[in-house]
């Protein structure tokens, strides 16, 4: 089951009440910075911290008149401060509050996503270890290639998720920056020290430079890392969907005793969770494209990015949180059909062992071209006639003149394909 508490934590970050709480946190941090510099009396600072409050209904009333959410917020807060209101928002512009508060929201959201990623990686590592020696068929172009193990397949998933995790942490660190630089970023009415102290008080980096807004290429990179996480999930959700196909049937999503697969066909057990994940990944990638377009603003800034970001950042962080929790649930409840995996490696009398036979024939003196032709003919005959590749070899004089039955059987020994499994796992 998906942890609803975890998902609620992400949702709360982006609720309107939380948005203005982050705004107030920034405004109070600026006041504290001024107090550290001796420009706001400590008793006034303490009174501001004690009295500052807002009411969503009142903000809405004010915004209906002024048509500016930050001004509405500040007006509402100032109504609670009396004469100390003169210290609020001193020298700032709206984007100082918006972008710095955004950094705090994204930082908190990133911690949740980071924890989600760790959970998925831990689950995958445990599964990879469990199925380390479970033989299954590897496929290229959707066609049987050679045998591998389900553990190695899962270890590839671990590798992709660990890479996504590493890159996400870098992007999350880069975006955790604030700015208190005033109109067009020149600190014309706010000392540069205020930015440094404010960001330190909030646990953020200071932007090296800003143009009244923080450059959106930083935001775009973060959104692209969210899209990459969703895409990695989609990659492996698609693999599960393929492996659940009736003619393959090597794994299956968990299916409860009262679950129904189709309104028309009672036999159906569909990979609906993984299909859902694939669809949601497309939404996250679409949002990343939108943030790429937000990089391009007029001159020092405009607000064409603002309306889009109010949608795509809450949506994408909430979606990725949901996607990772759902995928982890899919993994924990995945049914693995080891016997079917073994069966599929032996289709048509083990045609997937063809390379071993070819190489063995070359060791006996045949050219690679001749050996390839002989093996291919016997393999394709087995496939086309629903026959048995190994039996075809045993009655082909071109093969039996070079190889004994024991040597032919040796080519179908699965253990020869698994000799490096432990070494591969040792890398992790």
Secondary structure by P-SEA (a helix, b strand, c coil): cccaaaaaaaaaaacaaaaaaaaaaaaaaaaaaaaaaccccaaaaaaaaacccccaaaaaaaaaacccaaaaaaaaaaaacccccccccccccaaaaaaaaaaaaaaaaaaaaaaaaaaaaaaaaaaaaaaccbbbbbbccccccbbbbaaaaaaaaaaaaaaaaaaaaaaaaaaccccccccccccccccaaaaaaaaaaacccccccccccccaaaaaaaaaaaaaaaaaaaaaaaaaaaaaccccccccccccccccccccccccccaaaaaaaaaaaaaaaaaaaaaaaaccccccccccaaaaaacaaaaaaaaaaaaaaaaaaaaaaccccaaaaaaaaaccccccaaaaaaaaaaaacccaaaaaaaaaaaaaaaaaacccaaaaaaacccccccccaaaaaaaacccccccaaaaaaaac
